């Protein structure tokens, strides 16, 4: 069955007021809250770990493929925005260095093979060292990182409970849906900026038709603004993953 869910969120931007300003001016001491997570940097990837995780609980895993001109350091920006306690996260380094020192995801046969291999290696590493629920693994990313996330999910559908792209298009070359019967079993979350230059609305509609005809389960959300990682998108992604997790037998959602 085709399940296309369209949700268009209103602009909810608001100004934040620093309630502590007056007290600080009077010399009052402000105590910062202890961090809720730690980042472990390893060769080719970084790992996000909730500080107060329960050792006996098997955590869902979110594999993050960073955006263009970024690196695995983006994990520390995006995971607290999504949730600082629901998942263990791992960010994979892009396949090619860009001119500004960051990395990117090339959509070539060798780069796709390299990205798939890196994801599988990182998955095996984190599964070996941490208590991961292998039935609850997601892959996601912004821009071309999101396109690569879709591509790897189509290529290795047995690994993932879901895949998400934030303002990244559906891969269209090199036979991304070679085994569409298995690929369409992976639910997809697709976030889109209304005025996106990298993914114009006309292209979005054409690619959405392609997914519909192929029988994919797609949740589409559209947002204002220029940041594909803004709070509403991260919040929606978290809710969407929690819904998938809740559908797995013996699941438990960490609040």
Backbone bond lengths (Angstrom), bond angles and torsions (degrees), N, CA, C in turn:
res aa  C-N    CA-C-N  psi(-1)  N-CA   C-N-CA  omega(-1)  CA-C   N-CA-C  phi
1 X - - - 1.463 - - 1.516 109.45 -
2 X 1.322 115.96 139.87 1.459 119.60 176.40 1.523 109.22 -85.47
3 X 1.320 115.60 131.35 1.461 119.73 179.04 1.516 108.63 -128.44
4 X 1.327 116.33 97.89 1.454 121.23 179.66 1.525 107.83 -108.40
5 X 1.313 117.22 118.19 1.458 121.57 -177.87 1.525 108.21 -112.21
6 X 1.317 117.45 117.66 1.455 121.56 -177.18 1.521 109.41 -106.22
7 X 1.301 117.44 124.13 1.456 120.86 178.58 1.515 109.80 -134.12
8 X 1.318 118.18 125.65 1.457 122.06 -178.10 1.520 107.88 -116.98
9 X 1.323 115.81 110.54 1.460 121.37 -174.46 1.520 110.62 -87.79
10 X 1.326 115.04 138.89 1.464 119.73 176.48 1.513 110.03 -75.03
11 X 1.325 114.52 157.98 1.465 119.81 179.40 1.523 108.56 -70.68
12 X 1.334 116.17 118.56 1.453 120.15 -176.03 1.521 110.88 -117.45
13 X 1.341 115.36 29.18 1.466 119.05 179.96 1.526 109.58 -63.48
14 X 1.298 117.39 139.36 1.465 122.27 179.50 1.511 109.27 -143.53
15 X 1.312 116.60 157.26 1.469 121.16 178.14 1.512 108.90 -91.63
16 X 1.345 116.00 137.05 1.451 120.83 -179.13 1.518 109.43 -97.41
17 X 1.316 115.49 137.07 1.454 121.28 -179.88 1.518 108.90 -106.51
18 X 1.298 116.68 129.42 1.460 121.90 178.86 1.524 108.52 -80.99
19 X 1.343 115.56 101.55 1.457 120.10 -175.35 1.518 112.39 -72.39
20 X 1.361 116.35 -13.93 1.459 118.95 -176.02 1.526 112.81 -91.88
21 X 1.308 118.77 -2.97 1.462 120.68 -172.00 1.521 112.33 -58.47
22 X 1.332 115.63 -48.53 1.460 118.77 -176.66 1.518 111.62 -62.85
23 X 1.327 116.16 -43.05 1.458 120.13 -179.65 1.513 111.10 -63.71
24 X 1.329 117.74 -39.90 1.452 120.62 -179.83 1.528 110.64 -64.94
25 X 1.357 116.94 -37.32 1.451 119.89 179.17 1.525 111.88 -64.79
26 X 1.366 116.55 -26.47 1.452 120.66 179.44 1.524 111.75 -87.25
27 X 1.334 117.43 4.29 1.455 120.26 176.22 1.508 114.21 91.02
28 X 1.320 117.76 11.56 1.455 120.84 -179.76 1.528 110.00 -73.44
29 X 1.326 117.23 138.14 1.460 121.82 179.78 1.515 110.15 -82.98
30 X 1.326 116.46 130.30 1.464 122.10 178.40 1.521 108.53 -108.41
31 X 1.331 117.45 126.45 1.455 122.41 -179.18 1.521 109.60 -97.71
32 X 1.317 117.05 122.25 1.456 121.16 179.09 1.527 110.35 -76.10
33 X 1.333 115.10 145.76 1.460 119.51 177.83 1.522 110.03 -71.77
34 X 1.328 118.05 145.30 1.466 119.61 177.52 1.519 109.91 -65.12
35 X 1.317 118.43 150.10 1.468 120.62 179.97 1.521 111.66 -61.73
36 X 1.342 115.71 144.91 1.462 120.80 -178.29 1.521 111.98 -93.65
37 X 1.338 117.04 -0.47 1.460 119.45 -176.64 1.518 109.78 -153.74
38 X 1.321 115.28 165.44 1.463 121.50 173.26 1.527 108.02 -130.06
39 X 1.325 115.98 152.30 1.461 122.71 176.79 1.525 108.04 -114.96
40 X 1.308 116.00 123.91 1.464 121.07 175.79 1.524 108.50 -105.57
41 X 1.325 117.29 119.98 1.457 121.70 179.80 1.523 109.90 -95.36
42 X 1.308 115.34 126.56 1.451 121.96 178.21 1.522 108.78 -128.78
43 X 1.310 117.19 174.27 1.455 121.54 -176.98 1.530 110.79 -63.75
44 X 1.338 116.61 113.54 1.458 120.99 175.74 1.509 115.13 84.18
45 X 1.333 119.02 -4.47 1.452 120.06 178.29 1.530 111.42 -160.25
46 X 1.330 115.74 163.75 1.463 122.58 174.88 1.516 108.35 -126.18
47 X 1.334 116.21 150.29 1.463 121.87 -177.14 1.526 109.21 -121.31
48 X 1.326 116.11 133.80 1.454 124.15 177.51 1.516 108.57 -103.07
49 X 1.346 116.70 125.90 1.458 121.48 -177.26 1.522 110.24 -129.21
50 X 1.343 118.86 122.65 1.468 119.96 172.12 1.529 109.65 -60.52
51 X 1.335 117.32 135.21 1.457 120.82 -177.50 1.527 111.43 -64.03
52 X 1.315 116.99 -44.11 1.464 120.90 -174.50 1.532 111.52 -98.16
53 X 1.316 116.38 37.42 1.466 118.87 179.20 1.529 110.47 -69.68
54 X 1.319 114.00 151.57 1.457 121.39 179.75 1.523 108.59 -94.28
55 X 1.296 116.49 121.84 1.467 121.24 -172.61 1.521 113.22 -62.52
56 X 1.326 117.83 -29.29 1.470 120.14 -177.87 1.522 112.88 -86.45
57 X 1.307 116.71 -9.98 1.462 120.83 179.84 1.518 110.11 -88.43
58 X 1.330 116.53 129.38 1.462 121.33 179.23 1.533 108.61 -86.00
59 X 1.324 115.50 110.46 1.460 121.43 -172.08 1.529 112.40 -81.14
60 X 1.351 116.16 142.71 1.470 119.07 167.23 1.527 109.50 -62.27
61 X 1.317 115.80 153.50 1.466 121.58 -179.29 1.524 109.45 -117.98
62 X 1.325 116.01 131.61 1.462 121.66 172.84 1.522 108.67 -112.25
63 X 1.325 116.34 116.54 1.462 122.41 175.83 1.525 107.65 -92.30
64 X 1.338 116.29 121.89 1.468 121.34 -173.95 1.522 110.41 -110.29
65 X 1.331 115.61 126.99 1.462 122.82 174.52 1.521 107.32 -108.07
66 X 1.330 116.89 108.85 1.462 122.59 -170.79 1.527 112.25 -63.19
67 X 1.336 115.85 166.88 1.447 121.61 178.08 1.518 112.47 -78.36
68 X 1.326 116.49 172.36 1.465 121.85 179.30 1.529 111.57 -59.51
69 X 1.323 115.76 142.25 1.461 123.36 178.23 1.520 112.81 65.91
70 X 1.315 117.25 16.44 1.463 122.78 175.69 1.520 108.74 -114.07
71 X 1.324 115.55 -174.72 1.464 120.12 176.32 1.518 108.91 -146.92
72 X 1.326 117.42 -167.02 1.460 120.21 -175.44 1.522 112.52 -66.57
73 X 1.346 117.46 -13.20 1.457 120.26 176.29 1.518 113.23 -64.18
74 X 1.339 117.64 -16.90 1.464 120.42 178.48 1.527 111.35 -63.49
75 X 1.319 116.79 -20.25 1.468 120.87 -179.69 1.523 111.15 -58.43
76 X 1.340 117.73 -39.34 1.463 120.67 -178.08 1.520 111.84 -70.46
77 X 1.334 117.92 -18.98 1.459 121.88 175.89 1.514 111.34 -83.87
78 X 1.328 116.70 -43.71 1.460 119.63 -169.14 1.530 113.78 -86.10
79 X 1.338 118.38 -35.57 1.466 118.98 -175.01 1.534 113.19 -65.12
80 X 1.342 120.25 -44.49 1.467 117.75 176.41 1.525 112.66 -62.39
81 X 1.333 116.67 -29.25 1.459 121.14 177.27 1.532 110.94 -69.04
82 X 1.319 117.21 -37.54 1.467 121.56 178.06 1.522 109.91 -77.30
83 X 1.323 116.87 -58.81 1.477 123.27 175.82 1.517 107.99 -173.83
84 X 1.333 116.42 136.14 1.460 119.35 178.92 1.524 112.30 -96.15
85 X 1.351 116.86 9.28 1.465 118.22 -178.64 1.525 114.96 -141.77
86 X 1.336 118.44 -16.78 1.466 119.73 -173.66 1.521 114.63 -80.00
87 X 1.351 117.83 -20.89 1.461 120.00 -171.29 1.524 111.60 -138.69
88 X 1.299 115.09 158.17 1.450 122.16 156.49 1.527 105.72 -94.42
89 X 1.316 117.00 136.69 1.461 120.94 -177.87 1.515 111.50 -120.58
90 X 1.319 115.88 150.38 1.467 120.44 175.33 1.523 108.74 -140.41
91 X 1.321 116.07 129.61 1.470 121.75 178.90 1.513 109.66 -105.05
92 X 1.331 116.11 136.59 1.463 122.70 -178.64 1.531 109.37 -106.20
93 X 1.320 116.59 139.13 1.463 120.88 179.13 1.529 110.94 -72.67
94 X 1.336 116.55 139.46 1.455 121.74 178.75 1.516 112.82 -60.38
95 X 1.327 115.65 165.61 1.463 120.66 -172.08 1.518 113.82 -84.60
96 X 1.351 117.58 -14.00 1.472 119.45 -177.92 1.516 110.17 -145.58
97 X 1.326 117.28 137.14 1.455 121.22 178.77 1.520 110.00 -77.49
98 X 1.336 115.73 137.39 1.461 120.48 178.99 1.524 110.15 -92.85
99 X 1.324 116.15 173.88 1.459 120.68 -173.84 1.523 112.96 -66.08
100 X 1.338 117.55 -26.95 1.464 119.51 -177.41 1.532 112.77 -90.82
101 X 1.322 117.00 8.14 1.462 120.43 177.68 1.503 114.67 97.37
102 X 1.343 117.50 -10.67 1.455 120.23 175.13 1.523 110.50 -82.77
103 X 1.336 115.51 -162.62 1.465 120.53 -178.92 1.518 109.95 -133.37
104 X 1.330 115.88 163.42 1.454 121.67 -178.56 1.521 109.84 -144.26
105 X 1.343 114.55 169.15 1.465 121.29 -178.53 1.518 109.05 -111.36
106 X 1.318 116.58 99.97 1.460 121.08 176.33 1.526 109.60 -71.46
107 X 1.339 115.87 141.75 1.460 121.04 -179.99 1.530 109.52 -102.76
108 X 1.331 115.64 58.96 1.462 122.35 177.57 1.522 108.28 -116.69
109 X 1.333 118.67 160.61 1.470 119.73 -178.58 1.526 113.89 -54.09
110 X 1.339 117.34 -45.00 1.461 119.69 -178.01 1.527 111.06 -69.18
111 X 1.340 117.42 -37.85 1.462 120.86 179.89 1.524 110.87 -69.17
112 X 1.333 116.70 -38.55 1.464 120.42 177.94 1.523 110.53 -64.53
113 X 1.324 116.47 -42.72 1.466 120.69 177.58 1.523 110.24 -62.92
114 X 1.339 116.90 -42.77 1.456 120.96 179.07 1.521 111.38 -63.73
115 X 1.336 117.10 -44.12 1.469 120.68 179.90 1.526 111.12 -63.09
116 X 1.317 116.58 -43.05 1.471 119.93 178.59 1.517 111.22 -61.85
117 X 1.323 115.94 -41.43 1.465 120.24 179.37 1.530 111.14 -65.78
118 X 1.324 117.22 -41.73 1.463 121.10 179.52 1.528 111.27 -63.18
119 X 1.313 116.06 -41.82 1.464 120.14 179.26 1.528 110.49 -62.52
120 X 1.329 116.75 -45.51 1.463 119.69 -179.41 1.529 111.64 -66.25
121 X 1.319 117.69 -39.30 1.460 120.86 178.72 1.528 111.12 -65.30
122 X 1.330 116.36 -43.99 1.459 119.96 179.25 1.529 110.92 -65.33
123 X 1.328 116.34 -38.65 1.460 120.62 177.69 1.522 111.01 -61.39
124 X 1.322 117.04 -45.24 1.465 120.09 179.00 1.525 111.31 -63.51
125 X 1.341 116.40 -38.18 1.462 120.69 -179.27 1.522 111.51 -65.97
126 X 1.335 117.25 -48.13 1.460 119.88 -177.56 1.520 111.28 -70.08
127 X 1.335 117.20 -32.49 1.471 120.53 177.33 1.527 110.88 -66.78
128 X 1.330 116.28 -34.10 1.460 120.94 -179.36 1.523 111.86 -71.21
129 X 1.335 116.58 -34.82 1.460 120.35 -171.33 1.522 115.04 -101.10
130 X 1.339 117.48 -14.60 1.461 120.14 -177.42 1.521 109.97 -136.08
131 X 1.333 115.21 162.66 1.456 120.82 -176.38 1.528 109.57 -84.02
132 X 1.328 116.47 89.58 1.461 123.86 -175.77 1.529 110.09 -105.76
133 X 1.325 115.79 138.77 1.461 121.08 172.30 1.529 107.52 -89.29
134 X 1.304 116.65 106.90 1.467 120.98 -174.76 1.532 112.40 -70.36
135 X 1.335 117.74 -9.15 1.467 120.33 175.41 1.520 111.95 -85.78
136 X 1.321 117.21 -8.49 1.464 121.83 -174.03 1.532 109.68 -127.88
137 X 1.309 115.52 66.19 1.462 121.66 -179.15 1.531 108.44 -116.17
138 X 1.334 115.97 130.65 1.454 122.23 179.30 1.534 108.98 -120.79
139 X 1.320 115.41 154.35 1.461 121.21 174.45 1.524 107.74 -130.26
140 X 1.347 116.60 136.14 1.459 120.03 -173.89 1.521 110.10 -154.55
141 X 1.342 115.74 164.07 1.455 120.89 176.05 1.516 110.93 -179.59
142 X 1.341 117.04 164.37 1.467 121.60 176.28 1.526 111.36 -98.86
143 X 1.333 116.67 152.73 1.465 120.72 176.27 1.515 112.11 58.24
144 X 1.338 116.33 -133.30 1.465 119.24 -179.73 1.531 112.22 -68.94
145 X 1.332 116.26 -19.42 1.460 118.69 171.02 1.521 110.67 -65.61
146 X 1.351 116.76 -36.51 1.465 120.82 176.18 1.518 111.77 -69.72
147 X 1.343 116.26 -39.29 1.467 119.71 175.89 1.524 110.54 -60.38
148 X 1.333 116.78 -43.07 1.452 120.10 178.21 1.527 111.25 -67.52
149 X 1.335 117.46 -33.99 1.464 120.64 177.08 1.526 110.31 -61.98
150 X 1.335 117.26 -45.29 1.465 120.64 175.70 1.528 110.51 -60.41
151 X 1.327 116.08 -45.21 1.461 120.44 -176.26 1.535 111.04 -61.55
152 X 1.333 116.74 -44.59 1.465 119.75 -178.82 1.523 110.59 -69.26
153 X 1.334 117.49 -35.91 1.464 120.41 176.69 1.529 110.88 -64.07
154 X 1.339 117.74 -39.24 1.460 120.78 176.60 1.532 110.62 -67.02
155 X 1.320 115.43 -33.38 1.466 121.43 -176.05 1.533 111.89 -78.99
156 X 1.345 116.36 -35.42 1.468 122.26 -177.17 1.529 110.08 -127.29
157 X 1.314 118.16 59.34 1.474 120.30 -172.15 1.527 113.76 -63.94
158 X 1.328 118.01 -23.87 1.455 120.51 -178.69 1.524 112.98 -67.92
159 X 1.343 117.58 -16.20 1.466 120.80 -176.89 1.521 113.34 -85.86
160 X 1.357 118.27 -21.59 1.454 119.41 -163.43 1.525 114.00 -120.57
161 X 1.350 113.60 140.42 1.452 121.38 171.85 1.528 110.70 -85.55
162 X 1.326 116.67 -16.52 1.455 121.06 178.06 1.514 111.31 -176.63
163 X 1.343 115.88 160.56 1.468 122.23 178.03 1.516 108.58 -135.89
164 X 1.345 116.26 144.75 1.459 120.53 -177.05 1.521 111.17 -134.94
165 X 1.324 115.02 141.62 1.464 122.03 174.53 1.514 108.40 -128.84
166 X 1.327 116.31 127.74 1.457 121.92 177.53 1.521 108.60 -107.32
167 X 1.309 115.60 98.55 1.464 124.04 179.09 1.527 112.51 70.09
168 X 1.311 117.05 24.96 1.455 121.73 173.02 1.513 110.15 -114.60
169 X 1.324 117.24 138.94 1.458 121.04 -176.00 1.520 113.45 -77.28
170 X 1.316 114.58 169.52 1.465 121.69 174.73 1.526 108.45 -75.02
171 X 1.329 118.90 132.73 1.471 119.95 178.80 1.522 110.41 -61.16
172 X 1.328 115.81 136.50 1.461 118.78 -174.18 1.509 115.03 -119.75
173 X 1.339 118.37 -8.80 1.464 119.24 -178.09 1.529 110.02 -119.63
174 X 1.305 116.31 171.01 1.469 123.40 176.88 1.523 113.01 59.94
175 X 1.313 115.81 35.44 1.464 123.33 172.82 1.538 113.16 51.03
176 X 1.331 117.49 60.91 1.463 119.48 -177.93 1.528 113.45 -66.08
177 X 1.333 117.60 -25.14 1.463 121.10 -179.25 1.523 110.43 -112.75
178 X 1.302 116.08 47.63 1.460 120.67 -177.76 1.519 111.10 -58.77
179 X 1.343 116.26 -37.60 1.466 120.73 176.31 1.520 107.96 -116.30
180 X 1.336 116.12 74.18 1.461 120.55 -172.83 1.522 111.90 -65.57
181 X 1.319 118.07 -28.35 1.473 120.78 -178.90 1.521 111.42 -60.43
182 X 1.340 116.89 -39.65 1.457 120.83 177.65 1.532 111.75 -84.74
183 X 1.335 116.47 -37.59 1.464 120.39 -177.05 1.517 111.66 -60.66
184 X 1.331 117.82 -38.34 1.464 120.02 -176.05 1.523 113.37 -72.85
185 X 1.336 116.97 -4.78 1.467 119.76 175.24 1.530 111.49 -77.77
186 X 1.338 117.65 -11.05 1.465 121.34 179.41 1.530 108.99 -90.63
187 X 1.340 119.47 115.57 1.465 121.34 176.32 1.536 110.52 -63.42
188 X 1.331 115.78 146.52 1.456 121.16 -177.24 1.531 110.78 -121.67
189 X 1.349 115.26 137.27 1.464 121.90 169.26 1.521 106.93 -110.62
190 X 1.335 116.19 130.91 1.461 120.58 -175.71 1.523 108.88 -130.78
191 X 1.333 116.37 109.83 1.452 121.33 175.48 1.518 110.17 -98.92
192 X 1.337 116.32 140.85 1.470 120.20 -174.18 1.524 110.17 -141.12
193 X 1.338 117.35 133.44 1.461 122.47 173.24 1.528 109.24 -83.84
194 X 1.317 116.83 132.05 1.464 120.78 -173.63 1.517 113.18 -56.31
195 X 1.313 117.15 -38.34 1.470 120.84 -176.88 1.520 111.79 -106.60
196 X 1.312 116.48 31.90 1.459 121.28 -177.24 1.531 111.11 -63.66
197 X 1.332 115.58 130.03 1.464 120.16 174.99 1.522 110.91 -84.88
198 X 1.339 117.43 -31.24 1.455 120.42 -179.33 1.523 112.48 -76.55
199 X 1.341 116.64 -24.00 1.463 120.94 179.30 1.525 108.87 -138.61
200 X 1.353 117.85 78.86 1.463 120.74 -179.73 1.529 111.68 -58.71
201 X 1.313 115.11 154.33 1.458 120.40 -175.75 1.523 112.21 -60.61
202 X 1.328 117.44 -34.88 1.467 120.07 179.26 1.525 110.80 -63.66
203 X 1.337 116.60 -39.97 1.473 120.78 177.53 1.517 109.88 -67.94
204 X 1.338 116.31 -41.98 1.468 120.61 177.13 1.523 111.23 -54.64
205 X 1.338 116.87 -46.44 1.465 120.85 -177.87 1.525 111.53 -63.90
206 X 1.344 116.95 -41.21 1.457 119.89 179.10 1.526 111.22 -64.70
207 X 1.335 116.43 -41.96 1.462 119.58 -179.40 1.526 111.33 -70.89
208 X 1.335 116.45 -32.77 1.460 120.17 176.70 1.531 110.61 -64.89
209 X 1.324 116.65 -39.43 1.471 120.43 175.93 1.521 110.68 -60.80
210 X 1.335 116.09 -41.03 1.462 120.60 179.02 1.523 110.74 -60.41
211 X 1.319 117.34 -45.73 1.463 120.83 179.58 1.527 111.19 -65.52
212 X 1.332 116.23 -37.67 1.458 120.73 179.20 1.529 111.19 -63.55
213 X 1.317 115.51 -46.94 1.468 120.10 179.90 1.524 110.76 -63.12
214 X 1.336 116.53 -35.71 1.469 120.91 -179.36 1.522 112.86 -77.33
215 X 1.333 117.55 -8.89 1.453 120.66 175.27 1.517 115.91 87.84
216 X 1.343 117.66 23.35 1.461 120.71 -179.19 1.527 112.04 -77.75
217 X 1.324 115.46 152.01 1.461 123.67 171.52 1.529 106.85 -91.85
218 X 1.340 117.42 106.10 1.464 122.12 -174.09 1.526 110.33 -120.68
219 X 1.313 116.52 130.66 1.461 122.52 169.05 1.516 107.19 -108.48
220 X 1.333 116.90 114.87 1.461 122.24 -178.25 1.519 109.75 -107.17
221 X 1.333 115.98 132.26 1.454 121.74 174.90 1.535 108.16 -129.67
222 X 1.333 115.78 138.85 1.457 120.38 -178.33 1.526 109.02 -120.18
223 X 1.354 115.91 139.78 1.459 121.03 -171.83 1.529 110.96 -132.25
224 X 1.341 116.67 153.62 1.463 120.58 170.54 1.523 109.81 -81.95
225 X 1.312 116.43 175.91 1.461 120.79 173.28 1.511 113.53 88.56
226 X 1.335 114.87 -179.01 1.462 122.07 -174.64 1.518 114.15 -110.40
227 X 1.314 117.90 -5.41 1.458 121.13 -175.14 1.522 110.77 -104.96
228 X 1.339 118.58 111.93 1.471 119.79 179.43 1.518 112.77 -68.00
229 X 1.353 117.63 -12.96 1.459 121.31 -179.84 1.521 111.82 -108.01
230 X 1.328 117.66 24.65 1.459 121.27 178.03 1.531 110.13 -65.25
231 X 1.322 115.84 160.01 1.465 121.39 -173.90 1.533 114.62 -52.80
232 X 1.357 120.29 -43.48 1.471 118.63 -179.11 1.527 112.99 -60.18
233 X 1.329 117.14 -39.66 1.468 120.08 179.58 1.522 110.85 -66.87
234 X 1.331 116.90 -43.89 1.465 120.29 179.00 1.526 111.08 -62.90
235 X 1.341 116.25 -41.69 1.463 120.70 179.19 1.524 111.59 -63.34
236 X 1.327 116.20 -43.61 1.468 119.82 178.97 1.522 111.36 -64.80
237 X 1.335 116.52 -39.04 1.462 119.86 178.49 1.520 110.57 -63.06
238 X 1.330 117.26 -42.37 1.457 120.75 178.02 1.531 111.14 -60.67
239 X 1.334 116.83 -46.63 1.466 120.73 179.68 1.523 111.00 -61.49
240 X 1.320 115.74 -41.92 1.471 120.03 -179.60 1.520 110.71 -63.13
241 X 1.339 118.11 -44.17 1.463 120.54 178.60 1.512 111.21 -65.67
242 X 1.332 117.47 -39.58 1.467 120.43 178.70 1.534 111.35 -62.77
243 X 1.316 116.83 -36.00 1.470 120.19 176.38 1.521 110.94 -64.01
244 X 1.338 116.68 -41.57 1.467 119.92 177.28 1.537 110.50 -65.24
245 X 1.324 116.75 -41.99 1.462 121.26 -178.95 1.520 110.62 -64.31
246 X 1.334 116.35 -41.11 1.463 120.32 -179.05 1.518 112.26 -63.68
247 X 1.327 116.45 -22.33 1.457 120.18 179.22 1.508 114.27 -82.73
248 X 1.340 117.69 -6.27 1.465 122.09 178.73 1.524 108.42 -88.40
249 X 1.339 119.39 132.58 1.477 120.85 -179.15 1.519 111.78 -54.46
250 X 1.346 115.22 141.76 1.467 123.48 176.71 1.517 112.87 64.31
251 X 1.331 116.97 25.33 1.460 119.74 178.80 1.514 110.37 -79.71
252 X 1.335 114.95 158.21 1.449 121.15 173.61 1.513 107.84 -143.23
253 X 1.320 116.67 131.13 1.456 121.39 179.65 1.509 109.17 -94.50
254 X 1.314 117.23 128.72 1.456 122.65 177.90 1.522 108.11 -84.74
255 X 1.305 117.79 122.24 1.463 122.05 -179.60 1.521 110.67 -92.74
